[in-house]
Structures are given as C-alpha cells and as structure tokens.
C-alpha cells in the first residue's frame, strides 16, 4: 500500500541554522509533491509545490528538492527564525498522476530555539 | 479577503446525535474537501467534491455525509454511525486541476459529551 513517512516527529534547531525536513514515500509514483505549514489550532497553509520533472524549487528562505529515484523530498529553511516554528506537512497526489486527492504525511514539528 | 470559513470553531456532540459542520469559501474554487486530523496522524480525506452536485468518498467516509448544492458551500454531517467522531475537522478548496494547492479553513474541533 502507499505510504508516506516524515522521518522526524520533532526537530529542534538553533536560530540562524538551516532546518532540513525529510519526506519519504513508498509504493507511489507521484506527479508532484506539496509542502504545507500548520500552526497549532489552525489549518495548513500551502508553501511550495514541486513536480516530478523538477529537481529543486526555491521561495525566499525555503528550498525543496524532489528525488524520484530515492523516493524522497527534502525541505530546507535557511537562516531559521523562531517564527518558523510550526508543523510542516508533505503531501503527494495519492492516487497517481492526475488525481485531485492529496495524501498527507504525519508532519514534522519544527522548533527554532533563540 | 478571500478565504474559507469553518464554523463553529468548537462543537460538542451527545451520543447518538448528528451534527453538521459548516464550510464556506469565497475563492470561487470548484473543488472542495473534508479532512479529519487526529493527534499523531496525518490528514485523512473524508469526502471531496470536484463540482456542484457531485462528490466522492475519500478514505474514511463511513459515518459521514456531505452535500454540494452551491459552489461556495460544502457542509459535513457527522452521523451517529461514526463511532469515534472526536477529532479536528478541516475543510479545504482548490481550483480545477490535479496539481493545485489546497486552501484550508481553520478547522472545527468536535468533542463528545
């Protein structure tokens, strides 16, 4: 069956360092992958989308990579700030290419320590 | 401002009672979704609708029902058949197309009295 794993439930990092979050998947052939941020008691907010034919995508201090051979996406936040503390979710098109549905990972809770 | 509004923020249900969660969007999105989020678990899809008057079951539809009579509205009813309804419920919407970002409301937390 299809499976998504975000390798850490929680990640603590010092302010100013680069945070790297991992999303691995098995039994999938996703056409794209999305990353969301979720604050406590709030809905997720879309951050970035990367397609299977893209190796890397950047937006301000955020960078996402997508390696379809390793079946892995890495999400980087450079020069991290306490305001970056949140849970980060990865999501893939759960039913294969062309699907409206997303399948979400359980998330990684990032804490940036001043 | 455009967005998705979920109400109420907190909802309490008695055993054997049906409750309806509201979701309204003014983003002019065709597609709408309902998810359930439990502690330590990812979002799980309950129902989704790609167009008015049409909807499909997601992975955990049992004990839930929806309607899509208007483009802006996608209410979710948690029926008494749902044996473990306590959870955080999230509504989302997106434009047509398979790789569109989803825009979420701020959720309704349902608890059983």
Interface residues (C-beta under 8 A of the other chain):
Chain A: X4 X9 X31 X32 X34 X41 X42 X43 X44 X45 X46 X49 X51 X89 X93 X94 X97 X98 X99 X100 X101 X102 X103 X104 X105 X106 X107
Chain B: X4 X6 X31 X35 X40 X41 X42 X43 X44 X45 X48 X50 X58 X90 X92 X94 X98 X99 X101 X102 X103 X104 X105 X106 X107 X109
